[in-house]
Amino acid sequence: FTNNQAERDLRHCKIKQKVSGCFRSIEGAQNYATIMSAISTLKKQSYDVFQSFIRLFQYENLTLSPE
């Protein structure tokens, strides 16, 4: 584990794989990667992750502004 951003972004996936043993399907792994990518991007852009997902699931305008 280093300060390399790419390695830090991939670490979540490897930890998930180690804890559960594996992903049950390719689709599950892809869904996990998509969600983690969205969370990582929101954090890097200083958005509130929880509020952003609430807005997403309420079908609100997805134009976000950093807080």
DSSP file (Angstrom, degrees, kcal/mol; ACC not computed):
  #  RESIDUE AA STRUCTURE BP1 BP2  ACC     N-H-->O    O-->H-N    N-H-->O    O-->H-N    TCO  KAPPA ALPHA  PHI   PSI    X-CA   Y-CA   Z-CA
    1    1 A F              0   0    0      0, 0.0     2,-0.2     0, 0.0     7,-0.0   0.000 360.0 360.0 360.0 120.9    0.0    0.0    0.0
    2    2 A T        -     0   0    0      2,-0.2     6,-0.0     0, 0.0     0, 0.0  -0.594 360.0 -92.6-125.4-172.3    1.5    3.3   -1.1
    3    3 A N  S    S+     0   0    0     -2,-0.2     2,-0.3     4,-0.1     3,-0.0   0.391  79.2 127.5 -85.7   3.9    0.3    6.8   -1.8
    4    4 A N     >  -     0   0    0      1,-0.2     4,-2.1     2,-0.1    -2,-0.2  -0.480  56.4-146.0 -64.2 120.7   -0.3    5.9   -5.4
    5    5 A Q  H  > S+     0   0    0     -2,-0.3     4,-2.2     1,-0.2     5,-0.2   0.862  95.9  54.0 -60.4 -39.2   -3.9    7.0   -6.2
    6    6 A A  H  > S+     0   0    0      1,-0.2     4,-1.7     2,-0.2    -1,-0.2   0.906 109.6  47.9 -63.1 -41.4   -4.5    4.2   -8.6
    7    7 A E  H  > S+     0   0    0      1,-0.2     4,-1.4     2,-0.2    -1,-0.2   0.892 110.9  51.3 -67.1 -38.6   -3.4    1.6   -6.1
    8    8 A R  H  X S+     0   0    0     -4,-2.1     4,-0.6     1,-0.2    -2,-0.2   0.878 108.6  51.9 -65.5 -36.5   -5.6    3.2   -3.4
    9    9 A D  H  < S+     0   0    0     -4,-2.2     4,-0.4     1,-0.2     3,-0.3   0.858 113.0  44.4 -68.1 -34.7   -8.6    3.1   -5.8
   10   10 A L  H  X S+     0   0    0     -4,-1.7     4,-1.6     1,-0.2     3,-0.5   0.689  93.8  80.5 -81.5 -19.2   -8.1   -0.6   -6.5
   11   11 A R  H  X S+     0   0    0     -4,-1.4     4,-2.6     1,-0.2     5,-0.2   0.861  84.9  59.4 -59.4 -38.5   -7.5   -1.6   -2.9
   12   12 A H  H  X S+     0   0    0     -4,-0.6     4,-2.4    -3,-0.3    -1,-0.2   0.903 105.8  49.0 -57.0 -42.5  -11.3   -1.7   -2.1
   13   13 A C  H  > S+     0   0    0     -3,-0.5     4,-2.2    -4,-0.4    -1,-0.2   0.906 111.5  48.1 -65.2 -42.9  -11.9   -4.3   -4.7
   14   14 A K  H  X S+     0   0    0     -4,-1.6     4,-2.3     2,-0.2    -2,-0.2   0.901 111.7  49.6 -67.3 -40.9   -9.1   -6.5   -3.5
   15   15 A I  H  X S+     0   0    0     -4,-2.6     4,-2.6     2,-0.2     5,-0.2   0.928 110.7  50.3 -62.8 -44.8  -10.2   -6.3    0.1
   16   16 A K  H  X S+     0   0    0     -4,-2.4     4,-2.2    -5,-0.2     5,-0.3   0.904 111.3  49.2 -58.7 -42.4  -13.8   -7.1   -0.9
   17   17 A Q  H  X S+     0   0    0     -4,-2.2     4,-1.3     1,-0.2    -1,-0.2   0.896 112.6  47.4 -65.3 -40.8  -12.5  -10.1   -2.8
   18   18 A K  H  < S+     0   0    0     -4,-2.3    -2,-0.2     2,-0.2    -1,-0.2   0.908 113.5  47.1 -67.9 -42.2  -10.3  -11.3    0.1
   19   19 A V  H  < S+     0   0    0     -4,-2.6    -2,-0.2     1,-0.2    -1,-0.2   0.940 123.1  31.3 -67.9 -48.3  -13.1  -11.0    2.7
   20   20 A S  H  < S-     0   0    0     -4,-2.2    -1,-0.2    -5,-0.2    -2,-0.2   0.593 104.5-123.1 -88.6 -10.4  -15.9  -12.7    0.8
   21   21 A G  S  < S-     0   0    0     -4,-1.3     2,-0.3    -5,-0.3    -4,-0.1  -0.104  76.4 -17.5  95.1 -36.9  -13.6  -15.1   -1.1
   22   22 A C  S    S-     0   0    0     -6,-0.2     2,-0.4     3,-0.0     3,-0.0  -0.963  76.2 -84.3-178.5 171.8  -14.7  -14.0   -4.5
   23   23 A F        -     0   0    0     -2,-0.3     3,-0.1     1,-0.1     4,-0.0  -0.780  35.2-134.7 -89.6 143.9  -17.4  -12.1   -6.4
   24   24 A R  S    S+     0   0    0     -2,-0.4     2,-0.3     1,-0.1    -1,-0.1   0.766  81.2   4.1 -73.4 -24.5  -20.4  -14.4   -7.2
   25   25 A S     >  -     0   0    0      1,-0.1     4,-1.9    -3,-0.0     5,-0.1  -0.980  69.4-112.7-153.1 163.1  -20.6  -13.2  -10.7
   26   26 A I  H  > S+     0   0    0     -2,-0.3     4,-2.6     1,-0.2     5,-0.2   0.899 118.9  55.2 -63.1 -40.6  -18.9  -10.9  -13.2
   27   27 A E  H  > S+     0   0    0      1,-0.2     4,-2.6     2,-0.2    -1,-0.2   0.893 106.4  50.7 -60.9 -40.5  -22.0   -8.7  -13.1
   28   28 A G  H  > S+     0   0    0      2,-0.2     4,-2.3     1,-0.2    -1,-0.2   0.903 110.8  48.5 -63.6 -41.6  -21.7   -8.4   -9.3
   29   29 A A  H  X S+     0   0    0     -4,-1.9     4,-2.3     2,-0.2    -2,-0.2   0.893 112.5  48.8 -65.0 -40.4  -18.0   -7.4   -9.7
   30   30 A Q  H  X S+     0   0    0     -4,-2.6     4,-2.3     2,-0.2    -2,-0.2   0.904 111.2  49.4 -67.0 -41.4  -18.9   -4.8  -12.3
   31   31 A N  H  X S+     0   0    0     -4,-2.6     4,-2.4     2,-0.2    -2,-0.2   0.916 111.4  49.6 -62.9 -43.1  -21.7   -3.4  -10.2
   32   32 A Y  H  X S+     0   0    0     -4,-2.3     4,-2.6     1,-0.2     5,-0.2   0.920 111.6  48.8 -61.0 -44.7  -19.4   -3.1   -7.2
   33   33 A A  H  X S+     0   0    0     -4,-2.3     4,-2.1     1,-0.2    -1,-0.2   0.886 110.8  50.7 -64.1 -39.3  -16.7   -1.4   -9.3
   34   34 A T  H  X S+     0   0    0     -4,-2.3     4,-2.1     2,-0.2    -2,-0.2   0.927 112.9  45.1 -64.2 -45.8  -19.3    1.1  -10.7
   35   35 A I  H  X S+     0   0    0     -4,-2.4     4,-2.4     2,-0.2    -2,-0.2   0.926 114.3  47.9 -65.0 -45.5  -20.6    2.0   -7.3
   36   36 A M  H  X S+     0   0    0     -4,-2.6     4,-2.6     1,-0.2    -1,-0.2   0.861 110.2  53.4 -65.0 -34.7  -17.1    2.3   -5.8
   37   37 A S  H  X S+     0   0    0     -4,-2.1     4,-2.4    -5,-0.2    -1,-0.2   0.915 109.6  47.9 -64.4 -43.2  -16.0    4.4   -8.8
   38   38 A A  H  X S+     0   0    0     -4,-2.1     4,-2.5     2,-0.2    -2,-0.2   0.922 113.1  47.9 -63.4 -44.4  -18.9    6.8   -8.2
   39   39 A I  H  X S+     0   0    0     -4,-2.4     4,-2.4     2,-0.2    -2,-0.2   0.925 112.4  49.0 -62.5 -45.3  -18.2    7.1   -4.5
   40   40 A S  H  X S+     0   0    0     -4,-2.6     4,-2.4     1,-0.2    -1,-0.2   0.911 112.3  48.1 -61.5 -43.7  -14.5    7.7   -5.2
   41   41 A T  H  X S+     0   0    0     -4,-2.4     4,-1.8     2,-0.2    -2,-0.2   0.917 110.8  50.7 -64.6 -43.9  -15.2   10.4   -7.8
   42   42 A L  H  <>S+     0   0    0     -4,-2.5     5,-2.9     1,-0.2    -1,-0.2   0.914 111.9  47.7 -60.5 -42.9  -17.7   12.1   -5.5
   43   43 A K  H ><5S+     0   0    0     -4,-2.4     3,-1.6     1,-0.2    -2,-0.2   0.920 110.5  51.1 -63.8 -44.2  -15.2   12.2   -2.6
   44   44 A K  H 3<5S+     0   0    0     -4,-2.4    -1,-0.2     1,-0.3    -2,-0.2   0.807 111.1  48.7 -63.9 -29.5  -12.4   13.5   -4.9
   45   45 A Q  T 3<5S-     0   0    0     -4,-1.8    -1,-0.3    -5,-0.2    -2,-0.2   0.320 117.1-114.7 -93.0   7.5  -14.7   16.3   -6.1
   46   46 A S  T < 5 +     0   0    0     -3,-1.6    21,-1.5     1,-0.2     2,-0.2   0.809  64.4 148.2  64.4  34.3  -15.7   17.2   -2.5
   47   47 A Y      < -     0   0    0     -5,-2.9     2,-0.8    19,-0.2    -1,-0.2  -0.651  59.0-106.2 -92.2 155.4  -19.4   16.2   -2.9
   48   48 A D     >  -     0   0    0     -2,-0.2     4,-2.3     1,-0.2     5,-0.2  -0.745  31.4-158.3 -79.1 111.9  -21.5   14.8   -0.1
   49   49 A V  H  > S+     0   0    0     -2,-0.8     4,-2.2     2,-0.2     5,-0.2   0.921  86.8  48.2 -62.1 -47.6  -21.7   11.1   -1.1
   50   50 A F  H  > S+     0   0    0      1,-0.2     4,-2.2     2,-0.2    -1,-0.2   0.941 114.4  44.8 -61.4 -49.5  -24.8   10.3    0.9
   51   51 A Q  H  > S+     0   0    0      1,-0.2     4,-2.5     2,-0.2    -1,-0.2   0.857 110.8  55.6 -64.0 -34.7  -26.8   13.3   -0.3
   52   52 A S  H  X S+     0   0    0     -4,-2.3     4,-2.1     2,-0.2    -1,-0.2   0.908 109.4  45.6 -64.4 -42.0  -25.6   12.7   -3.9
   53   53 A F  H  X S+     0   0    0     -4,-2.2     4,-2.4     2,-0.2    -2,-0.2   0.864 110.4  54.1 -70.5 -35.1  -27.0    9.1   -3.8
   54   54 A I  H  X S+     0   0    0     -4,-2.2     4,-1.2    -5,-0.2    -2,-0.2   0.950 110.7  46.5 -60.1 -47.5  -30.2   10.3   -2.3
   55   55 A R  H  <>S+     0   0    0     -4,-2.5     5,-2.3     1,-0.2     3,-0.2   0.890 110.5  53.9 -62.0 -39.2  -30.6   12.8   -5.1
   56   56 A L  H ><5S+     0   0    0     -4,-2.1     3,-1.2     1,-0.2    -1,-0.2   0.933 111.4  43.6 -59.7 -46.9  -29.8   10.1   -7.6
   57   57 A F  H 3<5S+     0   0    0     -4,-2.4    -1,-0.2     1,-0.3    -2,-0.2   0.625 109.8  56.4 -79.2 -12.2  -32.5    7.7   -6.4
   58   58 A Q  T 3<5S-     0   0    0     -4,-1.2    -1,-0.3    -3,-0.2    -2,-0.2   0.354 111.4-122.0 -94.7   5.3  -35.0   10.5   -6.1
   59   59 A Y  T < 5 +     0   0    0     -3,-1.2    -3,-0.2    -4,-0.2    -2,-0.1   0.809  57.9 154.9  60.1  33.2  -34.5   11.3   -9.8
   60   60 A E      < -     0   0    0     -5,-2.3    -1,-0.2     1,-0.2     2,-0.1  -0.370  58.5 -69.6 -81.8 168.7  -33.5   14.9   -9.1
   61   61 A N        -     0   0    0      1,-0.1    -1,-0.2    -2,-0.1    -6,-0.0  -0.387  42.6-146.8 -57.2 129.5  -31.3   16.9  -11.3
   62   62 A L        +     0   0    0     -2,-0.1     2,-0.9    -3,-0.1    -1,-0.1   0.283  60.4 119.9 -90.3  11.8  -27.8   15.4  -11.1
   63   63 A T        -     0   0    0      2,-0.0     2,-0.3     1,-0.0    -2,-0.1  -0.690  50.6-168.3 -76.0 110.1  -26.0   18.8  -11.6
   64   64 A L        -     0   0    0     -2,-0.9    -2,-0.1   -17,-0.0   -17,-0.0  -0.684  17.1-155.4-105.0 153.9  -24.1   18.8   -8.3
   65   65 A S        -     0   0    0     -2,-0.3   -19,-0.0   -19,-0.0    -2,-0.0  -0.993  29.0-108.4-126.0 137.3  -22.1   21.6   -6.6
   66   66 A P              0   0    0      0, 0.0   -19,-0.2     0, 0.0   -20,-0.1  -0.279 360.0 360.0 -61.6 145.9  -19.3   21.0   -4.1
   67   67 A E              0   0    0    -21,-1.5   -20,-0.1     0, 0.0   -21,-0.1   0.414 360.0 360.0-101.1 360.0  -20.1   21.8   -0.5
